[in-house]
Amino acid sequence: MDNSTTNLYVGNIDPRVTREQLYELFVQACPVVSLRYPRDKVLQTPQGYAFVGVPSVQDADYAVQLLHNCVTLHGRPLKIRRARP
Amino acid sequence: EAEWIRLKREKRPGKLSPGLREAMGLHEGQLPPWCMKMSKLGMPPSYPTLKVAGLNWGIEHLRDDVYGKLPKDKKKSRTTG
């Protein structure tokens, strides 16, 4: 009964980064079950953060340890932490 | 949704597209920055059988868009929750 989808908050995302690239990056650390990458309603530009849903708390903790401050996209290091429930 | 199905099919652990490599500033023949951390942390909990070039897989496998490989496992992956 592992029904504990956990959300990661990802910040400091350069606006050139696509949703597809975020999926691609996180799937390196664990399966990705959902991805929310909000855009500005008027300008249609990404707002610099995303929420990545992963299957379990273990996956979430591993992804944070593996990728936080480790991956730099267009010169900006990604900030990753567990999202508050 | 169609886009999601396509992502799940095309984007695999161990493979990085040219676009993502460019955004990361990752040159050809370079391992992604998290690979060294994998040697400390161990393999991802959801991919215990992952092979990574230079860690538990020959470095000669590092080429083009591939740095690692997840052998096809028998049981269904638990991505659908």
Backbone of each chain as nested JSON, in Angstrom:
{
  "chains": [
    {"id": "A", "residues": [
      {"number": 1, "name": "MET", "atoms": {"N": [0.842, -1.203, 0.0], "CA": [0.0, 0.0, 0.0], "C": [0.873, 1.246, 0.0]}},
      {"number": 2, "name": "ASP", "atoms": {"N": [1.656, 1.394, -1.048], "CA": [2.502, 2.574, -1.125], "C": [1.789, 3.622, -1.965]}},
      {"number": 3, "name": "ASN", "atoms": {"N": [0.902, 4.333, -1.315], "CA": [0.105, 5.318, -2.045], "C": [0.494, 6.718, -1.592]}},
      {"number": 4, "name": "SER", "atoms": {"N": [1.805, 6.94, -1.522], "CA": [2.26, 8.16, -0.867], "C": [2.987, 9.066, -1.84]}},
      {"number": 5, "name": "THR", "atoms": {"N": [2.328, 9.424, -2.93], "CA": [2.938, 10.369, -3.868], "C": [3.411, 11.597, -3.1]}},
      {"number": 6, "name": "THR", "atoms": {"N": [4.665, 11.932, -3.318], "CA": [5.29, 13.03, -2.601], "C": [5.666, 14.106, -3.604]}},
      {"number": 7, "name": "ASN", "atoms": {"N": [5.455, 15.35, -3.229], "CA": [5.789, 16.432, -4.142], "C": [7.115, 17.079, -3.79]}},
      {"number": 8, "name": "LEU", "atoms": {"N": [7.868, 17.365, -4.852], "CA": [9.098, 18.125, -4.702], "C": [8.854, 19.526, -5.236]}},
      {"number": 9, "name": "TYR", "atoms": {"N": [9.393, 20.492, -4.528], "CA": [9.388, 21.86, -5.037], "C": [10.719, 22.09, -5.743]}},
      {"number": 10, "name": "VAL", "atoms": {"N": [10.664, 22.617, -6.943], "CA": [11.877, 22.928, -7.691], "C": [11.879, 24.422, -7.982]}},
      {"number": 11, "name": "GLY", "atoms": {"N": [12.924, 25.097, -7.566], "CA": [12.991, 26.535, -7.758], "C": [14.226, 26.954, -8.527]}},
      {"number": 12, "name": "ASN", "atoms": {"N": [14.272, 28.251, -8.861], "CA": [15.382, 28.852, -9.61], "C": [15.504, 28.266, -11.017]}},
      {"number": 13, "name": "ILE", "atoms": {"N": [14.344, 28.07, -11.666], "CA": [14.348, 27.488, -13.006], "C": [14.385, 28.615, -14.051]}},
      {"number": 14, "name": "ASP", "atoms": {"N": [15.367, 28.558, -14.913], "CA": [15.471, 29.536, -15.999], "C": [14.256, 29.394, -16.916]}},
      {"number": 15, "name": "PRO", "atoms": {"N": [13.689, 30.512, -17.38], "CA": [12.475, 30.427, -18.206], "C": [12.658, 29.675, -19.522]}},
      {"number": 16, "name": "ARG", "atoms": {"N": [13.91, 29.472, -19.956], "CA": [14.11, 28.721, -21.2], "C": [13.929, 27.219, -21.002]}},
      {"number": 17, "name": "VAL", "atoms": {"N": [13.909, 26.78, -19.746], "CA": [13.768, 25.347, -19.474], "C": [12.333, 24.908, -19.795]}},
      {"number": 18, "name": "THR", "atoms": {"N": [12.216, 23.81, -20.523], "CA": [10.89, 23.325, -20.902], "C": [10.401, 22.267, -19.917]}},
      {"number": 19, "name": "ARG", "atoms": {"N": [9.08, 22.054, -19.96], "CA": [8.451, 21.024, -19.15], "C": [9.06, 19.644, -19.449]}},
      {"number": 20, "name": "GLU", "atoms": {"N": [9.286, 19.43, -20.739], "CA": [9.866, 18.167, -21.165], "C": [11.249, 17.957, -20.557]}},
      {"number": 21, "name": "GLN", "atoms": {"N": [12.052, 19.028, -20.506], "CA": [13.393, 18.903, -19.928], "C": [13.342, 18.636, -18.433]}},
      {"number": 22, "name": "LEU", "atoms": {"N": [12.363, 19.219, -17.743], "CA": [12.226, 18.949, -16.309], "C": [11.876, 17.485, -16.078]}},
      {"number": 23, "name": "TYR", "atoms": {"N": [10.934, 16.989, -16.874], "CA": [10.582, 15.577, -16.755], "C": [11.829, 14.723, -16.979]}},
      {"number": 24, "name": "GLU", "atoms": {"N": [12.528, 15.042, -18.044], "CA": [13.706, 14.267, -18.425], "C": [14.761, 14.258, -17.319]}},
      {"number": 25, "name": "LEU", "atoms": {"N": [14.938, 15.396, -16.686], "CA": [15.941, 15.485, -15.63], "C": [15.528, 14.653, -14.402]}},
      {"number": 26, "name": "PHE", "atoms": {"N": [14.299, 14.808, -13.957], "CA": [13.896, 14.122, -12.724], "C": [13.735, 12.621, -12.896]}},
      {"number": 27, "name": "VAL", "atoms": {"N": [13.395, 12.203, -14.107], "CA": [13.24, 10.77, -14.315], "C": [14.597, 10.054, -14.183]}},
      {"number": 28, "name": "GLN", "atoms": {"N": [15.684, 10.819, -14.176], "CA": [17.0, 10.227, -13.936], "C": [17.141, 9.744, -12.498]}},
      {"number": 29, "name": "ALA", "atoms": {"N": [16.39, 10.362, -11.578], "CA": [16.525, 10.027, -10.162], "C": [15.413, 9.1, -9.667]}},
      {"number": 30, "name": "CYS", "atoms": {"N": [14.232, 9.233, -10.246], "CA": [13.099, 8.407, -9.815], "C": [11.955, 8.569, -10.813]}},
      {"number": 31, "name": "PRO", "atoms": {"N": [10.99, 7.645, -10.79], "CA": [9.84, 7.824, -11.681], "C": [9.112, 9.119, -11.357]}},
      {"number": 32, "name": "VAL", "atoms": {"N": [8.583, 9.756, -12.381], "CA": [7.835, 11.002, -12.201], "C": [6.357, 10.703, -12.449]}},
      {"number": 33, "name": "VAL", "atoms": {"N": [5.52, 10.977, -11.45], "CA": [4.097, 10.667, -11.618], "C": [3.269, 11.904, -11.959]}},
      {"number": 34, "name": "SER", "atoms": {"N": [3.792, 13.081, -11.665], "CA": [3.074, 14.288, -12.058], "C": [4.056, 15.437, -12.138]}},
      {"number": 35, "name": "LEU", "atoms": {"N": [3.682, 16.454, -12.883], "CA": [4.575, 17.599, -13.07], "C": [3.722, 18.846, -13.295]}},
      {"number": 36, "name": "ARG", "atoms": {"N": [3.902, 19.809, -12.409], "CA": [3.193, 21.068, -12.564], "C": [4.23, 22.172, -12.741]}},
      {"number": 37, "name": "TYR", "atoms": {"N": [4.139, 22.894, -13.846], "CA": [5.137, 23.91, -14.194], "C": [4.359, 25.157, -14.601]}},
      {"number": 38, "name": "PRO", "atoms": {"N": [3.935, 25.95, -13.628], "CA": [2.997, 27.039, -13.9], "C": [3.59, 28.127, -14.798]}},
      {"number": 39, "name": "ARG", "atoms": {"N": [2.714, 28.656, -15.642], "CA": [3.09, 29.772, -16.506], "C": [2.269, 30.988, -16.136]}},
      {"number": 40, "name": "ASP", "atoms": {"N": [2.829, 32.142, -16.421], "CA": [2.096, 33.386, -16.246], "C": [0.904, 33.398, -17.206]}},
      {"number": 41, "name": "LYS", "atoms": {"N": [-0.274, 33.713, -16.686], "CA": [-1.486, 33.629, -17.51], "C": [-1.441, 34.577, -18.708]}},
      {"number": 42, "name": "VAL", "atoms": {"N": [-0.854, 35.731, -18.523], "CA": [-0.845, 36.728, -19.595], "C": [0.372, 36.549, -20.505]}},
      {"number": 43, "name": "LEU", "atoms": {"N": [1.542, 36.484, -19.885], "CA": [2.77, 36.456, -20.68], "C": [3.111, 35.067, -21.207]}},
      {"number": 44, "name": "GLN", "atoms": {"N": [2.505, 34.036, -20.603], "CA": [2.781, 32.646, -20.985], "C": [4.229, 32.214, -20.713]}},
      {"number": 45, "name": "THR", "atoms": {"N": [4.926, 32.972, -19.867], "CA": [6.293, 32.559, -19.539], "C": [6.269, 31.726, -18.258]}},
      {"number": 46, "name": "PRO", "atoms": {"N": [7.167, 30.742, -18.153], "CA": [7.228, 29.957, -16.929], "C": [7.59, 30.854, -15.749]}},
      {"number": 47, "name": "GLN", "atoms": {"N": [7.114, 30.481, -14.569], "CA": [7.296, 31.357, -13.413], "C": [8.509, 31.003, -12.56]}},
      {"number": 48, "name": "GLY", "atoms": {"N": [9.311, 30.067, -13.051], "CA": [10.568, 29.822, -12.368], "C": [10.535, 28.729, -11.317]}},
      {"number": 49, "name": "TYR", "atoms": {"N": [9.392, 28.067, -11.171], "CA": [9.342, 26.96, -10.216], "C": [8.441, 25.869, -10.75]}},
      {"number": 50, "name": "ALA", "atoms": {"N": [8.53, 24.707, -10.136], "CA": [7.723, 23.574, -10.575], "C": [7.483, 22.654, -9.394]}},
      {"number": 51, "name": "PHE", "atoms": {"N": [6.46, 21.828, -9.505], "CA": [6.215, 20.765, -8.529], "C": [6.276, 19.434, -9.26]}},
      {"number": 52, "name": "VAL", "atoms": {"N": [7.126, 18.56, -8.749], "CA": [7.308, 17.252, -9.365], "C": [6.79, 16.197, -8.389]}},
      {"number": 53, "name": "GLY", "atoms": {"N": [5.831, 15.413, -8.818], "CA": [5.29, 14.339, -7.987], "C": [6.058, 13.052, -8.211]}},
      {"number": 54, "name": "VAL", "atoms": {"N": [6.504, 12.433, -7.113], "CA": [7.282, 11.192, -7.214], "C": [6.598, 10.114, -6.361]}},
      {"number": 55, "name": "PRO", "atoms": {"N": [6.892, 8.836, -6.625], "CA": [6.077, 7.766, -6.043], "C": [6.141, 7.63, -4.521]}},
      {"number": 56, "name": "SER", "atoms": {"N": [7.257, 7.999, -3.904], "CA": [7.354, 7.733, -2.469], "C": [8.252, 8.756, -1.795]}},
      {"number": 57, "name": "VAL", "atoms": {"N": [8.201, 8.766, -0.482], "CA": [9.06, 9.647, 0.309], "C": [10.536, 9.297, 0.067]}},
      {"number": 58, "name": "GLN", "atoms": {"N": [10.828, 7.999, -0.056], "CA": [12.211, 7.574, -0.299], "C": [12.733, 8.153, -1.612]}},
      {"number": 59, "name": "ASP", "atoms": {"N": [11.885, 8.091, -2.652], "CA": [12.287, 8.655, -3.946], "C": [12.533, 10.158, -3.814]}},
      {"number": 60, "name": "ALA", "atoms": {"N": [11.647, 10.813, -3.084], "CA": [11.763, 12.265, -2.93], "C": [13.066, 12.623, -2.22]}},
      {"number": 61, "name": "ASP", "atoms": {"N": [13.352, 11.926, -1.122], "CA": [14.571, 12.246, -0.372], "C": [15.823, 11.977, -1.209]}},
      {"number": 62, "name": "TYR", "atoms": {"N": [15.775, 10.904, -1.969], "CA": [16.929, 10.585, -2.812], "C": [17.127, 11.664, -3.886]}},
      {"number": 63, "name": "ALA", "atoms": {"N": [16.023, 12.054, -4.526], "CA": [16.126, 13.058, -5.589], "C": [16.678, 14.372, -5.04]}},
      {"number": 64, "name": "VAL", "atoms": {"N": [16.263, 14.751, -3.832], "CA": [16.781, 15.979, -3.229], "C": [18.285, 15.848, -2.996]}},
      {"number": 65, "name": "GLN", "atoms": {"N": [18.691, 14.73, -2.409], "CA": [20.121, 14.548, -2.124], "C": [20.939, 14.513, -3.404]}},
      {"number": 66, "name": "LEU", "atoms": {"N": [20.354, 13.94, -4.449], "CA": [21.109, 13.76, -5.686], "C": [21.196, 15.057, -6.491]}},
      {"number": 67, "name": "LEU", "atoms": {"N": [20.093, 15.801, -6.549], "CA": [20.02, 16.881, -7.548], "C": [20.056, 18.296, -6.977]}},
      {"number": 68, "name": "HIS", "atoms": {"N": [19.764, 18.485, -5.699], "CA": [19.735, 19.84, -5.149], "C": [21.102, 20.497, -5.253]}},
      {"number": 69, "name": "ASN", "atoms": {"N": [21.127, 21.692, -5.821], "CA": [22.373, 22.45, -5.984], "C": [23.428, 21.693, -6.772]}},
      {"number": 70, "name": "CYS", "atoms": {"N": [22.986, 20.734, -7.567], "CA": [23.943, 19.906, -8.3], "C": [23.822, 20.172, -9.788]}},
      {"number": 71, "name": "VAL", "atoms": {"N": [22.586, 20.398, -10.238], "CA": [22.338, 20.597, -11.656], "C": [22.15, 22.088, -11.934]}},
      {"number": 72, "name": "THR", "atoms": {"N": [22.873, 22.582, -12.914], "CA": [22.786, 23.979, -13.301], "C": [22.207, 24.056, -14.705]}},
      {"number": 73, "name": "LEU", "atoms": {"N": [21.065, 24.701, -14.853], "CA": [20.449, 24.838, -16.176], "C": [20.544, 26.291, -16.614]}},
      {"number": 74, "name": "HIS", "atoms": {"N": [21.172, 26.512, -17.745], "CA": [21.425, 27.86, -18.255], "C": [22.078, 28.72, -17.166]}},
      {"number": 75, "name": "GLY", "atoms": {"N": [23.002, 28.122, -16.438], "CA": [23.773, 28.862, -15.455], "C": [23.106, 29.039, -14.099]}},
      {"number": 76, "name": "ARG", "atoms": {"N": [21.894, 28.504, -13.917], "CA": [21.21, 28.688, -12.634], "C": [21.053, 27.35, -11.913]}},
      {"number": 77, "name": "PRO", "atoms": {"N": [21.657, 27.21, -10.72], "CA": [21.544, 25.944, -9.992], "C": [20.119, 25.702, -9.512]}},
      {"number": 78, "name": "LEU", "atoms": {"N": [19.607, 24.518, -9.765], "CA": [18.245, 24.179, -9.34], "C": [18.204, 23.97, -7.831]}},
      {"number": 79, "name": "LYS", "atoms": {"N": [17.155, 24.515, -7.212], "CA": [16.924, 24.339, -5.783], "C": [15.78, 23.342, -5.639]}},
      {"number": 80, "name": "ILE", "atoms": {"N": [16.03, 22.278, -4.898], "CA": [15.024, 21.225, -4.795], "C": [14.807, 20.859, -3.337]}},
      {"number": 81, "name": "ARG", "atoms": {"N": [13.543, 20.837, -2.935], "CA": [13.236, 20.363, -1.588], "C": [11.847, 19.731, -1.571]}},
      {"number": 82, "name": "ARG", "atoms": {"N": [11.591, 18.991, -0.502], "CA": [10.254, 18.408, -0.349], "C": [9.258, 19.549, -0.221]}},
      {"number": 83, "name": "ALA", "atoms": {"N": [8.146, 19.439, -0.967], "CA": [7.102, 20.45, -0.843], "C": [6.332, 20.189, 0.431]}},
      {"number": 84, "name": "ARG", "atoms": {"N": [5.86, 21.263, 1.051], "CA": [5.031, 21.077, 2.242], "C": [3.722, 20.424, 1.819]}},
      {"number": 85, "name": "PRO", "atoms": {"N": [3.245, 19.456, 2.584], "CA": [2.03, 18.757, 2.179], "C": [0.798, 19.681, 2.191]}}
    ]},
    {"id": "B", "residues": [
      {"number": 1, "name": "GLU", "atoms": {"N": [-2.952, 11.541, -20.936], "CA": [-2.773, 12.591, -21.96], "C": [-1.596, 12.216, -22.864]}},
      {"number": 2, "name": "ALA", "atoms": {"N": [-1.737, 12.511, -24.14], "CA": [-0.786, 12.009, -25.148], "C": [0.646, 12.447, -24.862]}},
      {"number": 3, "name": "GLU", "atoms": {"N": [0.83, 13.713, -24.444], "CA": [2.177, 14.208, -24.212], "C": [2.853, 13.405, -23.099]}},
      {"number": 4, "name": "TRP", "atoms": {"N": [2.067, 13.103, -22.056], "CA": [2.617, 12.381, -20.917], "C": [3.042, 10.972, -21.314]}},
      {"number": 5, "name": "ILE", "atoms": {"N": [2.211, 10.332, -22.126], "CA": [2.53, 8.98, -22.587], "C": [3.813, 8.991, -23.409]}},
      {"number": 6, "name": "ARG", "atoms": {"N": [3.939, 10.029, -24.231], "CA": [5.149, 10.141, -25.053], "C": [6.383, 10.359, -24.17]}},
      {"number": 7, "name": "LEU", "atoms": {"N": [6.252, 11.235, -23.155], "CA": [7.376, 11.482, -22.254], "C": [7.797, 10.183, -21.569]}},
      {"number": 8, "name": "LYS", "atoms": {"N": [6.822, 9.431, -21.073], "CA": [7.141, 8.202, -20.359], "C": [7.824, 7.193, -21.263]}},
      {"number": 9, "name": "ARG", "atoms": {"N": [7.473, 7.23, -22.546], "CA": [8.081, 6.28, -23.464], "C": [9.486, 6.726, -23.854]}},
      {"number": 10, "name": "GLU", "atoms": {"N": [9.656, 8.021, -24.1], "CA": [10.909, 8.492, -24.692], "C": [11.985, 8.85, -23.671]}},
      {"number": 11, "name": "LYS", "atoms": {"N": [11.565, 9.319, -22.494], "CA": [12.552, 9.81, -21.535], "C": [12.854, 8.715, -20.529]}},
      {"number": 12, "name": "ARG", "atoms": {"N": [14.079, 8.23, -20.579], "CA": [14.46, 7.102, -19.757], "C": [15.672, 7.462, -18.899]}},
      {"number": 13, "name": "PRO", "atoms": {"N": [15.768, 6.834, -17.714], "CA": [16.992, 7.048, -16.94], "C": [18.21, 6.575, -17.731]}},
      {"number": 14, "name": "GLY", "atoms": {"N": [19.264, 7.368, -17.701], "CA": [20.478, 7.01, -18.417], "C": [20.623, 7.704, -19.755]}},
      {"number": 15, "name": "LYS", "atoms": {"N": [19.555, 8.397, -20.185], "CA": [19.587, 9.087, -21.476], "C": [19.274, 10.557, -21.302]}},
      {"number": 16, "name": "LEU", "atoms": {"N": [20.071, 11.409, -21.916], "CA": [19.835, 12.853, -21.852], "C": [19.811, 13.423, -23.258]}},
      {"number": 17, "name": "SER", "atoms": {"N": [18.773, 14.168, -23.581], "CA": [18.644, 14.719, -24.926], "C": [19.661, 15.843, -25.149]}},
      {"number": 18, "name": "PRO", "atoms": {"N": [19.981, 16.119, -26.415], "CA": [20.912, 17.224, -26.714], "C": [20.458, 18.548, -26.108]}},
      {"number": 19, "name": "GLY", "atoms": {"N": [19.155, 18.801, -26.119], "CA": [18.66, 20.068, -25.57], "C": [18.942, 20.203, -24.088]}},
      {"number": 20, "name": "LEU", "atoms": {"N": [18.72, 19.131, -23.333], "CA": [18.966, 19.185, -21.893], "C": [20.466, 19.256, -21.602]}},
      {"number": 21, "name": "ARG", "atoms": {"N": [21.245, 18.522, -22.385], "CA": [22.713, 18.594, -22.222], "C": [23.218, 20.008, -22.429]}},
      {"number": 22, "name": "GLU", "atoms": {"N": [22.674, 20.656, -23.443], "CA": [23.121, 22.004, -23.738], "C": [22.765, 22.942, -22.587]}},
      {"number": 23, "name": "ALA", "atoms": {"N": [21.526, 22.788, -22.057], "CA": [21.109, 23.642, -20.937], "C": [22.005, 23.417, -19.727]}},
      {"number": 24, "name": "MET", "atoms": {"N": [22.478, 22.176, -19.543], "CA": [23.337, 21.853, -18.404], "C": [24.791, 22.237, -18.658]}},
      {"number": 25, "name": "GLY", "atoms": {"N": [25.123, 22.555, -19.911], "CA": [26.518, 22.819, -20.247], "C": [27.355, 21.56, -20.183]}},
      {"number": 26, "name": "LEU", "atoms": {"N": [26.714, 20.437, -20.529], "CA": [27.394, 19.138, -20.44], "C": [27.986, 18.785, -21.798]}},
      {"number": 27, "name": "HIS", "atoms": {"N": [29.3, 18.688, -21.858], "CA": [29.954, 18.417, -23.122], "C": [29.958, 16.933, -23.413]}},
      {"number": 28, "name": "GLU", "atoms": {"N": [30.207, 16.632, -24.668], "CA": [30.271, 15.232, -25.052], "C": [31.411, 14.553, -24.298]}},
      {"number": 29, "name": "GLY", "atoms": {"N": [31.151, 13.314, -23.856], "CA": [32.165, 12.588, -23.129], "C": [32.24, 12.954, -21.66]}},
      {"number": 30, "name": "GLN", "atoms": {"N": [31.311, 13.79, -21.184], "CA": [31.279, 14.167, -19.768], "C": [30.134, 13.448, -19.082]}},
      {"number": 31, "name": "LEU", "atoms": {"N": [30.365, 12.973, -17.882], "CA": [29.28, 12.383, -17.097], "C": [28.447, 13.496, -16.48]}},
      {"number": 32, "name": "PRO", "atoms": {"N": [27.127, 13.279, -16.335], "CA": [26.307, 14.273, -15.64], "C": [26.799, 14.459, -14.206]}},
      {"number": 33, "name": "PRO", "atoms": {"N": [26.597, 15.64, -13.63], "CA": [27.19, 15.955, -12.332], "C": [26.702, 15.068, -11.182]}},
      {"number": 34, "name": "TRP", "atoms": {"N": [25.542, 14.44, -11.32], "CA": [25.031, 13.642, -10.197], "C": [25.652, 12.244, -10.134]}},
      {"number": 35, "name": "CYS", "atoms": {"N": [26.401, 11.853, -11.154], "CA": [26.923, 10.486, -11.165], "C": [27.874, 10.227, -9.999]}},
      {"number": 36, "name": "MET", "atoms": {"N": [28.715, 11.229, -9.681], "CA": [29.635, 11.047, -8.564], "C": [28.864, 10.882, -7.252]}},
      {"number": 37, "name": "LYS", "atoms": {"N": [27.742, 11.61, -7.14], "CA": [26.933, 11.476, -5.935], "C": [26.317, 10.091, -5.836]}},
      {"number": 38, "name": "MET", "atoms": {"N": [26.028, 9.499, -6.997], "CA": [25.456, 8.149, -6.971], "C": [26.43, 7.147, -6.359]}},
      {"number": 39, "name": "SER", "atoms": {"N": [27.73, 7.4, -6.517], "CA": [28.675, 6.456, -5.937], "C": [28.655, 6.542, -4.416]}},
      {"number": 40, "name": "LYS", "atoms": {"N": [28.265, 7.708, -3.88], "CA": [28.155, 7.844, -2.428], "C": [26.793, 7.384, -1.912]}},
      {"number": 41, "name": "LEU", "atoms": {"N": [25.73, 7.845, -2.62], "CA": [24.366, 7.594, -2.14], "C": [23.853, 6.207, -2.496]}},
      {"number": 42, "name": "GLY", "atoms": {"N": [24.474, 5.598, -3.495], "CA": [23.924, 4.359, -4.022], "C": [22.955, 4.659, -5.144]}},
      {"number": 43, "name": "MET", "atoms": {"N": [22.475, 3.613, -5.774], "CA": [21.579, 3.784, -6.907], "C": [20.192, 4.238, -6.424]}},
      {"number": 44, "name": "PRO", "atoms": {"N": [19.429, 4.864, -7.308], "CA": [18.1, 5.355, -6.905], "C": [17.223, 4.226, -6.362]}},
      {"number": 45, "name": "PRO", "atoms": {"N": [16.445, 4.486, -5.306], "CA": [15.603, 3.447, -4.71], "C": [14.669, 2.793, -5.725]}},
      {"number": 46, "name": "SER", "atoms": {"N": [14.216, 3.532, -6.709], "CA": [13.301, 2.948, -7.694], "C": [14.018, 2.281, -8.863]}},
      {"number": 47, "name": "TYR", "atoms": {"N": [15.332, 2.51, -8.961], "CA": [16.098, 1.879, -10.05], "C": [17.307, 1.134, -9.476]}},
      {"number": 48, "name": "PRO", "atoms": {"N": [17.08, 0.128, -8.647], "CA": [18.245, -0.524, -8.021], "C": [19.195, -1.174, -9.017]}},
      {"number": 49, "name": "THR", "atoms": {"N": [18.714, -1.466, -10.232], "CA": [19.573, -2.159, -11.198], "C": [20.201, -1.214, -12.215]}},
      {"number": 50, "name": "LEU", "atoms": {"N": [20.054, 0.09, -11.993], "CA": [20.601, 1.066, -12.949], "C": [22.102, 0.875, -13.128]}},
      {"number": 51, "name": "LYS", "atoms": {"N": [22.512, 0.949, -14.395], "CA": [23.944, 0.889, -14.709], "C": [24.393, 2.28, -15.125]}},
      {"number": 52, "name": "VAL", "atoms": {"N": [25.506, 2.725, -14.55], "CA": [26.017, 4.049, -14.883], "C": [27.462, 3.919, -15.346]}},
      {"number": 53, "name": "ALA", "atoms": {"N": [27.746, 4.465, -16.513], "CA": [29.089, 4.383, -17.08], "C": [30.097, 4.984, -16.108]}},
      {"number": 54, "name": "GLY", "atoms": {"N": [31.181, 4.253, -15.882], "CA": [32.221, 4.768, -14.998], "C": [32.001, 4.397, -13.548]}},
      {"number": 55, "name": "LEU", "atoms": {"N": [30.794, 3.935, -13.182], "CA": [30.545, 3.487, -11.81], "C": [30.479, 1.966, -11.777]}},
      {"number": 56, "name": "ASN", "atoms": {"N": [29.37, 1.425, -12.288], "CA": [29.23, -0.023, -12.286], "C": [29.041, -0.56, -13.703]}},
      {"number": 57, "name": "TRP", "atoms": {"N": [29.493, 0.231, -14.655], "CA": [29.332, -0.107, -16.061], "C": [30.554, 0.456, -16.763]}},
      {"number": 58, "name": "GLY", "atoms": {"N": [31.042, -0.197, -17.787], "CA": [32.248, 0.272, -18.462], "C": [32.113, 1.712, -18.949]}},
      {"number": 59, "name": "ILE", "atoms": {"N": [33.178, 2.481, -18.791], "CA": [33.151, 3.885, -19.202], "C": [32.981, 3.995, -20.712]}},
      {"number": 60, "name": "GLU", "atoms": {"N": [33.298, 2.905, -21.427], "CA": [33.164, 2.951, -22.894], "C": [31.703, 3.074, -23.338]}},
      {"number": 61, "name": "HIS", "atoms": {"N": [30.768, 2.821, -22.395], "CA": [29.352, 2.972, -22.755], "C": [28.925, 4.44, -22.79]}},
      {"number": 62, "name": "LEU", "atoms": {"N": [29.786, 5.311, -22.282], "CA": [29.46, 6.741, -22.269], "C": [29.658, 7.305, -23.671]}},
      {"number": 63, "name": "ARG", "atoms": {"N": [28.541, 7.479, -24.369], "CA": [28.668, 8.068, -25.709], "C": [27.332, 8.657, -26.145]}},
      {"number": 64, "name": "ASP", "atoms": {"N": [27.4, 9.626, -27.027], "CA": [26.209, 10.326, -27.51], "C": [25.327, 10.751, -26.333]}},
      {"number": 65, "name": "ASP", "atoms": {"N": [24.056, 10.326, -26.374], "CA": [23.144, 10.801, -25.33], "C": [22.984, 9.796, -24.192]}},
      {"number": 66, "name": "VAL", "atoms": {"N": [23.824, 8.776, -24.155], "CA": [23.67, 7.72, -23.16], "C": [24.795, 7.779, -22.123]}},
      {"number": 67, "name": "TYR", "atoms": {"N": [24.449, 7.786, -20.841], "CA": [25.466, 7.641, -19.807], "C": [25.152, 6.46, -18.897]}},
      {"number": 68, "name": "GLY", "atoms": {"N": [23.951, 5.921, -19.036], "CA": [23.562, 4.806, -18.18], "C": [22.448, 4.023, -18.815]}},
      {"number": 69, "name": "LYS", "atoms": {"N": [22.015, 3.001, -18.092], "CA": [21.019, 2.113, -18.668], "C": [20.265, 1.419, -17.548]}},
      {"number": 70, "name": "LEU", "atoms": {"N": [18.96, 1.346, -17.725], "CA": [18.129, 0.605, -16.785], "C": [17.693, -0.672, -17.472]}},
      {"number": 71, "name": "PRO", "atoms": {"N": [18.275, -1.812, -17.048], "CA": [17.891, -3.056, -17.727], "C": [16.388, -3.273, -17.587]}},
      {"number": 72, "name": "LYS", "atoms": {"N": [15.773, -3.732, -18.65], "CA": [14.334, -4.004, -18.619], "C": [14.031, -4.994, -17.499]}},
      {"number": 73, "name": "ASP", "atoms": {"N": [13.219, -4.552, -16.537], "CA": [12.908, -5.496, -15.469], "C": [11.587, -6.189, -15.767]}},
      {"number": 74, "name": "LYS", "atoms": {"N": [11.434, -7.324, -15.128], "CA": [10.281, -8.178, -15.432], "C": [8.993, -7.55, -14.9]}},
      {"number": 75, "name": "LYS", "atoms": {"N": [9.085, -7.041, -13.665], "CA": [7.845, -6.518, -13.082], "C": [7.543, -5.131, -13.635]}},
      {"number": 76, "name": "LYS", "atoms": {"N": [6.271, -4.813, -13.651], "CA": [5.833, -3.497, -14.129], "C": [6.452, -2.402, -13.261]}},
      {"number": 77, "name": "SER", "atoms": {"N": [6.903, -1.352, -13.924], "CA": [7.394, -0.228, -13.135], "C": [6.209, 0.407, -12.425]}},
      {"number": 78, "name": "ARG", "atoms": {"N": [6.502, 1.003, -11.257], "CA": [5.38, 1.481, -10.439], "C": [5.16, 2.986, -10.629]}},
      {"number": 79, "name": "THR", "atoms": {"N": [5.192, 3.389, -11.881], "CA": [5.045, 4.817, -12.147], "C": [3.579, 5.253, -12.181]}},
      {"number": 80, "name": "THR", "atoms": {"N": [2.676, 4.27, -12.303], "CA": [1.276, 4.668, -12.42], "C": [0.606, 4.843, -11.066]}},
      {"number": 81, "name": "GLY", "atoms": {"N": [1.25, 4.361, -10.015], "CA": [0.749, 4.567, -8.664], "C": [-0.625, 3.993, -8.452]}}
    ]}
  ]
}
